[in-house]
Amino acid sequence: MLSIAAQRSVRVFLCLTPVDMRRSFDGLAAAVEQVLCANPLSGHLFVFRGKRGDRIKVLFWDTDGYVVWYKRLEKGTFRFPQDSSSAKEISPAELGMLLEGIDLGSVKRQKRFSLFSNV
């Protein structure tokens, strides 16, 4: 499994527009720049979902190259949040829940203090 929960400095961005899952390193990096308007070399995680919703790819820049993490479900779909924008930032914990099959729209969060307003 993707081990990122302990790394608070890592930001996670969901691409809410379905992406052609045939895309690999360079195609996903281009989608980061064009759709998410972000820098793919930042070291943050960029999460993409296919049209059917049963496949997910995570792109990130390691110290010397791109890494793509890919998962295909045998049954069910990944439920991305519904939003009018093309991108959404989520926490590493929310990414873990998403990968475990939890619908983030049904999760109720208790209020907590945070130095970061969007996490």
C-alpha positions in Angstrom: 0.0 0.0 0.0 1.1 3.6 -0.5 2.7 4.7 2.7 2.1 8.4 3.1 -0.1 8.9 6.2 2.8 9.9 8.4 4.1 12.5 6.0 2.2 15.7 6.9 4.2 17.8 4.3 2.8 15.8 1.4 -0.2 17.3 -0.3 -2.7 15.2 -2.2 -4.7 16.5 -5.2 -7.6 14.7 -6.9 -8.2 15.2 -10.5 -12.1 15.1 -10.6 -12.2 14.9 -14.4 -11.8 11.2 -15.6 -8.5 10.5 -17.3 -7.6 8.0 -20.0 -5.9 5.3 -18.0 -3.6 4.5 -20.9 -1.7 7.6 -19.9 1.6 7.0 -18.2 4.3 9.2 -16.7 4.5 12.0 -19.2 0.7 12.0 -20.0 -0.2 12.2 -16.4 2.4 14.9 -15.8 0.8 16.9 -18.6 -2.6 16.4 -17.0 -1.2 17.8 -13.7 0.0 20.9 -15.5 -3.1 21.4 -17.7 -6.0 20.2 -15.6 -4.8 20.7 -12.1 -2.6 23.8 -12.9 0.1 22.4 -10.6 3.8 21.5 -10.8 4.2 17.7 -11.2 7.8 18.0 -9.9 6.6 19.3 -6.5 6.7 15.9 -4.8 3.0 16.0 -4.0 0.6 13.2 -4.9 -1.7 13.6 -7.9 -4.6 11.1 -8.0 -6.4 10.2 -11.3 -9.4 8.0 -11.9 -10.6 6.4 -15.1 -14.1 6.9 -16.6 -15.4 3.6 -15.3 -14.1 4.4 -11.8 -12.5 1.0 -11.2 -8.9 2.2 -11.8 -6.8 4.8 -10.1 -3.3 6.1 -10.7 -1.2 8.2 -8.4 1.6 10.2 -9.8 4.4 11.8 -7.8 8.0 12.9 -8.3 10.6 11.1 -6.3 14.1 12.5 -5.9 15.2 11.4 -9.4 12.1 10.5 -11.4 8.4 10.0 -11.6 6.6 7.2 -9.8 3.2 5.9 -10.8 1.2 3.8 -8.4 -1.7 2.0 -10.1 -4.7 0.0 -8.7 -7.5 -1.8 -10.5 -10.5 -3.0 -8.6 -12.0 -6.4 -9.4 -15.4 -5.3 -8.1 -16.7 -1.8 -7.2 -15.5 1.7 -7.9 -13.5 4.5 -6.4 -15.9 7.2 -5.2 -14.4 10.7 -5.8 -16.1 13.7 -4.2 -18.5 15.6 -6.4 -17.4 19.1 -7.0 -17.9 21.7 -9.8 -14.1 22.3 -10.1 -11.7 20.0 -11.9 -9.5 19.4 -8.8 -9.8 19.0 -5.1 -7.1 18.8 -2.4 -7.6 16.1 0.3 -5.6 15.0 3.2 -3.3 11.9 3.2 -5.7 10.2 5.6 -8.6 10.9 3.2 -6.6 9.3 0.4 -6.2 6.2 2.6 -9.9 6.1 3.1 -10.5 6.5 -0.6 -8.2 3.6 -1.4 -10.0 1.5 1.2 -13.3 2.1 -0.5 -14.8 4.7 1.8 -17.0 7.3 0.2 -15.6 10.6 1.4 -19.0 12.3 0.9 -20.4 10.1 3.7 -17.6 10.7 6.2 -18.5 13.0 9.1 -15.5 14.9 10.5 -15.5 16.3 14.0 -14.1 19.8 14.3 -10.5 20.0 15.2 -7.9 22.7 15.5 -5.5 22.9 12.5 -2.8 25.3 11.5 -3.8 24.4 7.9 -7.2 25.6 6.9 -7.8 23.1 4.1 -6.6 19.9 5.8 
